[in-house]
Amino acid sequence: MERSNLRRKHDQFPTGALHGWMKSLQDLRDNEKPDRAVVFFDLGGSERHLSVLPDYKAQRDETPEDIVLQLPEIKRLTSLLGFQVVEKHGVEADDLIATAVHHLSAKGDECIIVSADKDFGQCVGGNVLQLTPPPTANPALGWRKLDAMGVEEKFGVPPALIADYLALIGDQSDNIPGIKGVGPKTAVKWLKEHGSLEAILAAADRIEPARFSESIKTEAERIRANLSLVRFQTHFGFAVDELPKEDVSAVIDFLSSMEMHATLRRYKERHGLATTDEVKPVERRSPPSATQGELF
């Protein structure tokens, strides 16, 4: 959760995203207890996507200035907390995540991808799971961990066909247009009947409903290009570095310098370092209602 009104008092530097980011990382580590945690960041446009679709993600709003200002500090805090940071110019973070999962799962490591992006359904299976956050429109649903069966239950197709499915319906969040008029139900129906995107294109003359026959034939190459856009590439270099250790003293100094007093107090309590006057008394109160926001 990001609070845009939170700022460092002496110079008004924004800290809302830092508060929310730290809480999210610590909650995830507490809940999942991973042996290793890696955070991937984008460093700009994806060369392979833009070469196929120059308007890739062009519809997205500019990142708010307050978030841009906090990004370098978010990355620094991430490292101090003991998370490996990975980023690469010209390569989308999603491809880096898929590459890491490909290499690590092949060695037998269990991997959990923490993301709301439906694209990652194609990576799920065996020792790879996807942990999705609660939908913004319905936070009461909570976090959900998807295995291969969960992916098929959610989308109607197994992980192996997620890329084919997205190529057909498009991906509005990435500005990738699908076949006009083709929604999830039609795409699932075709994939169950024909088995793959390429088989659907080959069956254009006998496709049902027949009104899509001409669109499939005339847009075949564009839909194949869609597949290249939504299917992850996993050939990028990924070094499994030695796991960085959490630097408790440096995190305390960082939070102090950012004047993140409430978060600092909780962090020191977490590590048994809070002084008597810093420990906040436990208040007896009724459980929060489902609509009550969380403060940090």
N, C-alpha and C positions, 0 to 999 in steps of 0.2 A: 504494500500500500504506500502511495506517495502523497505527502502533504506539502503542497506548494508554498504554504505560509510559514514553514519552518526555515529559519535563517540564523546564521551566525551573527550574534548581536553586534559585534564591533565593526563589521564591514558589510553586513547584510548578504553574505555569500549564502546561496541556497543549500539546504541540507536535507530537505524532505525525502529525496530519492535515496540518499545515503542511509537514513534511518530505516526506510522500508527494505532496502537491499540487504542490510545487515541482518535484520530480523528474519527475512526470507531464507538467507543462507544458513543461519543458525537453526531455524526450525527444520529445514530439510535435513541438515546433518543430524540433528537430534532424532528425527523420525526414521530416517533411512539407515543411519550409522554406516556409511560407506567406508571402504578401505582407502578409496581415492575419490576425489571430487575435482572435476575440471570444468571451468567456465569458459565459454567461447564467445568472442565478440566479433562483430562486423567492423571492417575498417573502410567501408565505402562500397562502390559498385562491384558486382560480380562480372568479371570479364566474359566468362562462358555464357552467362545468361544474356548479357547485353549484346553479344555478337549475334544471337538468334533473334532476340526481341528487344530492340532499342528502347521501347516503352516499358520495359520490365520495372515494376514497382514505381512507375512515374507518377501514379495517382496519389501516392502517399504524401501526407502533410509533412512539412519540415519538422524535425525534432525540436521541441521547445528549448529555448535558449537556456533555461535553468537546468535542464537535463544535460545539455551539451557541456555546460560549465562543470557539472558534477562527474562526468564520465571518467576523466583521468583519476579523480579521487576514488571513484567506485572501483576502478581497476587496482589501485594501490591498496585499498582496504581489502579487496578480495584476496590478494596475495598475502597480506599480513595475517589474514584469518586462516591461511593454510590451504587455499584452493589454487590449483594450477590455472594460469591464464594462458589461453591460446588464441591467436589472431593472425591473419595473413592478408596482406594487401591483394586486392583483386579476386579474392576467393570468399564466397559467402560462408558465414559461420555454419550454416546447415550442412554444407558439403564437408566441412572439417569435422563436425559432430559425427556424420555418417562414416567418415573415414576412420575416426577413432573407434567407433563402435564395431566397424568391420574388422579392424585389426585385433582389438581386445577380445571380442567375442570368439574369434577364430582360435585364440589361445585358451579358451575355456572360461574366461572371466564373465561373470554376470554383470550386465550393464543396464542401467536405468537412465532413460532419456527424459529429462524434465522439460517439457514444452507443451504448449497448447496447439502447435502446428499439426494439422492433419497429415501433412507430408510424411511425418516420421512414422506413420503407420506402416510404411513399406519396410522399415528397419526391424519391426517387432517380430519376435518368434524365437523359439528355443530359449537361450539365456539372455534375451534382450526384451525389456519391458519399456513401456512409456508411461510416465507419470504426468497426468494432465491436471492443471489447476481448475478450480471451480469456474464455471462460465460467469462472465460479468453480469449477464442478465438474470442468473439464478445461482447466486453464491451458496445457497443452502445445499446444493448438490454435493459440495465438498470436492476434495481431490479424488482422482480415480486412477487406478493403476491398470493398464491394459496389457494383456498378453495377446497372442494371435487370435484366440477365440473372442476376446473383448473387442479387438479391431473389427473382426467380421460382424460382430453383433452391432457395433456402432455404425459401420458404413455399408454393410451388406455384401462386402467382398473381402476375401482374405488379404493379408499383407502383400502377397506377391502381385496382386492386381490393383493396389492402391494407386500406383503411378498411372496405369491405364485408365482407371476411374477418373482421376483428376484431369488427365488429358482430354477426356470427353466432355466433362462438365465445366472445365476451366477452374481458375482459382482467382477470385475477385481480389483477394488480399495482395496478390502479386501482379495484378493487372494482366492475367493470362486469360484470353477469351476462349470458351469452349465452343461446341456446336450450338448455334442459336436454337433455343427451345428445348435443349436436352438437359434435364435435371437429374438428380441422384437416382430416382426410381427407374427412369429409362436407361440410364447408364448401367445400373446393376442388372436390369433385365437382359440387356444385350450381352453383358459380360458372362452372365450365367448361361445364356444360350449359345454363345460363340467361343467363349474361353479366353479371348485376348483382344486388345485393340486392333492388332493387325488382322485378326480373323474377322472382326467387325467391318473393317475397311474393305476386305476382300468380298464380304457378303452384301455389299451396298445395294445390289439389284433386288435382293429378297428381304431386305431389312423391314421390320415392322416397328412402328407405323411407317407405311410406305412414303409418307410425305418427307421423311428425312433422307430418302435414298439419294436425291440429287445433291443435297448439302454434303453428305459424306463423300460422294465422288469428287465434287469440286474443291472440297476443303481438306482432302486426304493429307496433302503434304504439310499443311499448317497444323493439323492435328498430330501428325508424326513429330513435328517440331515441338509441339506442346509436351509430348512425352519426353523429349530430350531436356526440356526445361524443368519438369517436375521430378524426373528420376535423378536421384543423387549420384554424384561421382565420388568414388572412394579411393582414387589413386594419389591423392595429395599426401605429402610427407607429414607424418605425425610422430613426434618423439614422446615416448612415455618417460618423462623425466622423473627423477627422484621426487617423491611427494614432498612439497614444501611443508615445513612445520609452522604451526600457528605461533606467532610471536606475540604473546600476551602483553608484554611490556610495551611493544611498539603499537599495538592496537589501542592500549590505554592512552598513550601519548597522542595518537591520531585523533581519538574521540575528544580528548581534552582540547587539542588545537582547533577542532571544529566546533567546540562549545556544544557538543551533543550530550548534555548533562544527564538526561533521563536514560538514554541508551548506555552511557558510560557507567552509571550507577548499576544498571542491570547486569552489564558485562562484568563488573568487579564482583558483584554478588555471585554471579555464575562461577567465578574462579576463586571464591572465598577470600577476596581481597578488599571487600568493602569495610570501611571503618564504621564504628557504632553509629555515628551521626548520618552516615550515608544509607544505612539499611532502612528502607521504608517500612513502617509498621503495616502488618497485614490487616486489612479492613474487612469486616464482615458485611457482605452485601448480597443482594439477590442476584442470581445468574442473569447475564445480559440477555435482552430480547434478541430475536433473530435479526432485527433491523438496526441494532445498536452498532455504531462504528467502533473501531479499535483505535486507541490513541497510543503513541509511542514517543 
